[in-house]
Amino acid sequence: MKRGGIIHPIGATKHEAVAIREQIKRTLDTLVHPPTAFLLAAVVRVLEEHKQFGKLTVRQMYYQLVARNVIKNSKGSYESFDRHLTTARRAGIIPWDIFEDRARMFHREPLPRYNINSEDNEQDALKSWFRYALNQEVSEEYDLQKWEGQHSYVELWVEKDALAGFLSPLCETLGVGLVVSRGYTSYTFKQEAIRRFELVTQDDRDPVLLYLGDLDPSGYDIYRCLEDEIGIAEVKRIGLHPEDVSQYDLVPNPIKDSDTRSGGFRRRFPELGDTVYELDALPPGELIDRARRNILSYFDESIHELNEQRVRQWRANFTDYQGEIESLLSESGIDI
């Protein structure tokens, strides 16, 4: 029996498949087809066999099943398979983070080499780094994160890998995370983002996701998916916008009628007619400035100034203790 590219898998028992089918019905109130339940039972078996080697990617799992003649190898079969895995994770049959997503990147907020929050006091820090710490430049290495004490936690998400190169220095300077989503993000990747956002809410910070994507059916649908599925964060689209087209005289591309989302996109933006626009077409300076403006709109300068004062005082105390230690060493005749 075949359905949606699924071949009756070898190795999964009817009992296993029935148990999975019942769990999905119980948790999601959805009744999956028996071949789908058999497929997911085979997935569970393969995961168990490979757990000693670390995480598989979704594509690796897919090809493991293809090689075992569990599922057909086709584009439609893969897309259907990916949807079934999402159902299994939502139903708790397999953990949401069981697969590794190596295609997407998350560039973490840059951290100071030494965080003064990790030190008990200035004296203990000097004791720990005796010789090294007497270097006059050491005090400059102790700092606070740029967003220390801020009310918001911000990540910048960009649809295209090609644009990460010049957005990365900006994000590093402003102290925010940069996420390259490469189109639609996987279930695993979105769950990892939700977990990051949940952690910052525990510190009474409001998570914010700023999204940059193409002005086309997929680019807008990706944004809609992020809004729907990452509800814990404020999701804000900062480009491209329809008004950018005339303001920056952007070069159009024809809409792809083969895209099933093209009809809805035309209805949403009738002024665009049969054209779509890529984020890459926006002048690089405007793209960077727009990202900067939106990021800084969540940044409280008064909080940052208090942090700067704290850092300056901490560093001054640090260098004072350096001088005292150097004097004591000199008086004791110790040459370091």
Sequence and secondary structure as in RCSB ss.txt:
>XXXX:A:sequence
MKRGGIIHPIGATKHEAVAIREQIKRTLDTLVHPPTAFLLAAVVRVLEEHKQFGKLTVRQMYYQLVARNVIKNSK
GSYESFDRHLTTARRAGIIPWDIFEDRARMFHREPLPRYNINSEDNEQDALKSWFRYALNQEVSEEYDLQKWEGQ
HSYVELWVEKDALAGFLSPLCETLGVGLVVSRGYTSYTFKQEAIRRFELVTQDDRDPVLLYLGDLDPSGYDIYRC
LEDEIGIAEVKRIGLHPEDVSQYDLVPNPIKDSDTRSGGFRRRFPELGDTVYELDALPPGELIDRARRNILSYFD
ESIHELNEQRVRQWRANFTDYQGEIESLLSESGIDI
>XXXX:A:secstr
 EETTEE  SS  HHHHHHHHHHHHHHH     HHHHHHHHHHHHHHHHHGGG  B HHHHHHHHHHTTSB  SH
HHHHHHHHHHHHHHHTTSS TTSB   SSEEE     SEEGGG S HHHHHHHTHHHHTSTTGGGGEE  TTTT 
SEEEEEEES GGGHHHHHHHHHHHT EEEE  SS  HHHHHHHHHHHHHHHTTT EEEEEEE  BSHHHHHHHHH
HHHH TTSEEEEEE  HHHHHHTT   EE  TTSTTHHHHHHH GGGTTEEB GGGS HHHHHHHHHHHHHTT  
HHHHHHHHHHHHHHHHHHHHHHHHHHHHHHHTT   
